[in-house]
Amino acid sequence: MWSEDGPISESAAESGFDSALAVCFEDLELTLTSMGDAPWSDFLLNPRRLRGSDFLMRWSQGVWSEQRLIDAVNATERYRALPYGPSGVAPSDDIRAFELYFERLEAAGLGQIERPDLLVFQTDDWAQASAIVSRLGGEAELPFALEESPDIKALLRLAVVAVECENSLWKGKMMPDYGSELRPQKRLDWKEGLRKAAVLPTIIVKEEDRLPLRGWQAANRVPIHVWHVFFDMAFGIALDRIEGLIEGGLIQPTVQTFQAPGGATTSKVIHKIYYHYAYPLGEATSDPTLIPDFIEEKNGHILPYVRFEGGTLVFTIEALRVLDELAAR
């Protein structure tokens, strides 16, 4: 892979910071292509160069969507959610502090460890879970605690489900193929699906994450579900269900190009799971507010972006039923 300055190593391109803010080329909505070079396109915020507002907006969007899920879980009063992966417990109000957190994680040799983003507990177990987190130094220190430690093992024994969070800048119900029925497709050996170019809500899993997540699930005996948030709704699906769909040929891989904040691009295989196979997780009862904001660096450079704030997601009866079934096990 190459950056403007020459070849870039795989490890540099896939650091925790870069991975957290990597943007698919299809989502680079704010890139200006008709104006030529813009002075702020080489904006230097920190040692990694942020190439436009897309990356700052992606950061804000990820923080917002994950908090929306935590609030939705907590509002059920039967369950409580805890951020567990590094992207969920890293500083959420300062992009520089966000990067420094990942640098600290990498310096500790823990930057490449794959963990689900959230853990969900029954409310009756919350006091015990909170006590364990306090002993470990608080939520921000969880990624630095080895999973072989007695405290982490005790915490995971209390968890009902672990969640991998994804989000998309779409209103799902307005997507052109939302509501379309699955039909036999030649490219799927006449298994049911939709045309290759269909635009509809999907739950996305990167191929590079599949094996680590499966390994985590097997090692810790906590089921993983993927929860994907759209502006107006959210869907959930068990990792085991995703594996069955892929292995059964019902979902074919898609190759997409991603760009990291440092400018490096890489092609990644992703799996886009039709929402038809998922359970409806939640419905938005209020939309987020998109607030104009900017970052000013000490040398006077300014980079504008859009910040996400507010919005409410309410869990569906189906989602509560899934959690109840998991808790009963």
DAFEN-V785089 format. One record per backbone hydrogen bond with DSSP energy under -0.5 kcal/mol. CO is the residue of the C=O (numbers start at 1). NH is the residue of the N-H. E is the energy in kcal/mol with one decimal. If there is no record, write none. Layout:
CO,NH,E  CO,NH,E
//
This chain:
1,8,-2.7  2,265,-0.6  3,6,-1.5  6,3,-3.4  9,13,-2.1  10,14,-1.5  12,15,-1.0  15,19,-2.9  16,20,-2.2  17,21,-1.5  18,22,-1.0  23,259,-2.6  24,27,-2.4  25,28,-1.5  27,29,-2.4  28,31,-1.0  31,33,-0.7  38,41,-2.1  39,42,-0.8  40,43,-1.5  43,45,-0.8  43,50,-0.7  48,46,-0.8  48,50,-0.6  49,51,-0.7  50,52,-1.6  52,55,-0.7  52,56,-0.6  53,57,-2.7  54,58,-2.3  55,59,-2.0  56,60,-2.3  57,61,-2.9  58,62,-2.5  59,63,-2.3  60,64,-2.4  61,65,-2.7  62,66,-2.1  63,67,-1.9  64,68,-2.1  65,69,-1.7  66,70,-2.1  67,71,-2.7  68,72,-1.9  69,73,-2.5  70,74,-2.6  71,75,-1.9  72,76,-0.6  73,76,-1.4  73,79,-0.6  74,77,-1.3  78,123,-2.3  80,121,-3.1  82,119,-2.3  85,88,-0.9  85,89,-1.1  86,90,-1.5  94,98,-2.2  95,99,-2.1  96,100,-2.6  97,101,-1.9  98,102,-1.5  99,103,-2.4  100,104,-2.3  101,105,-2.0  102,106,-2.6  103,107,-2.4  104,108,-1.4  105,110,-2.4  106,109,-1.7  110,113,-1.2  113,115,-0.6  117,84,-3.5  117,85,-1.1  118,163,-2.6  119,82,-2.7  120,160,-3.4  120,161,-1.1  121,80,-2.5  122,125,-1.7  123,126,-1.3  125,129,-2.3  126,130,-3.1  127,131,-1.9  128,132,-1.7  129,133,-2.2  130,134,-2.3  131,135,-1.9  132,136,-1.5  133,138,-2.7  134,137,-1.3  138,141,-1.4  139,142,-1.5  141,144,-1.4  142,145,-1.9  144,146,-0.6  146,149,-1.8  149,153,-2.3  150,154,-2.3  151,155,-2.3  152,156,-2.7  153,157,-1.7  154,158,-0.8  155,158,-0.8  155,159,-0.6  156,159,-0.6  158,122,-0.5  161,120,-2.5  162,225,-2.5  163,117,-1.3  163,118,-2.2  163,165,-0.6  164,227,-2.2  166,229,-2.7  168,170,-1.6  170,172,-0.8  170,231,-2.8  171,174,-1.5  172,175,-1.3  175,178,-2.3  177,180,-1.9  183,193,-2.3  185,188,-1.0  185,190,-2.6  185,191,-0.6  186,189,-2.0  188,191,-1.1  191,185,-2.4  193,183,-3.0  195,198,-1.8  198,200,-0.6  199,177,-2.9  201,275,-1.5  202,204,-0.6  203,273,-3.0  205,271,-2.7  206,209,-1.3  206,210,-0.9  207,210,-0.7  207,211,-0.7  209,213,-2.4  210,214,-2.6  211,215,-2.6  212,216,-2.5  213,217,-2.6  214,218,-2.3  215,219,-2.5  216,220,-2.3  217,221,-1.4  217,222,-0.7  223,162,-2.8  224,239,-3.0  225,164,-2.4  225,227,-0.5  226,228,-0.5  226,237,-1.5  227,166,-2.4  227,229,-0.5  228,235,-2.2  229,168,-2.1  232,284,-2.0  233,230,-3.2  234,281,-2.2  234,282,-1.5  235,228,-2.9  236,279,-3.0  237,226,-3.1  238,242,-2.0  239,243,-2.4  240,244,-1.9  241,245,-2.0  242,246,-2.4  243,247,-2.8  244,248,-1.8  245,250,-2.0  245,251,-1.1  246,249,-1.5  252,272,-0.5  254,256,-0.6  254,270,-3.2  256,268,-3.1  257,25,-2.8  258,266,-2.2  259,23,-2.5  260,263,-2.4  264,260,-2.7  266,258,-3.0  268,256,-2.7  268,270,-0.5  269,207,-3.2  270,254,-2.8  271,205,-2.0  271,273,-0.8  272,274,-0.5  273,203,-2.5  274,277,-1.8  275,278,-1.5  279,236,-2.4  281,316,-2.0  282,234,-1.8  283,314,-2.7  286,312,-1.6  289,291,-0.8  289,309,-1.7  291,307,-3.2  293,305,-2.8  295,297,-0.6  295,303,-2.2  297,300,-2.4  301,297,-2.6  303,295,-2.0  305,293,-2.8  307,291,-3.2  309,289,-3.9  312,285,-2.3  312,286,-1.1  314,283,-2.3  316,320,-1.9  317,321,-2.1  318,322,-2.0  319,323,-2.2  320,324,-2.6  321,325,-2.3  322,326,-2.2  323,327,-2.6  324,328,-2.1  325,329,-0.8  326,329,-0.6
//
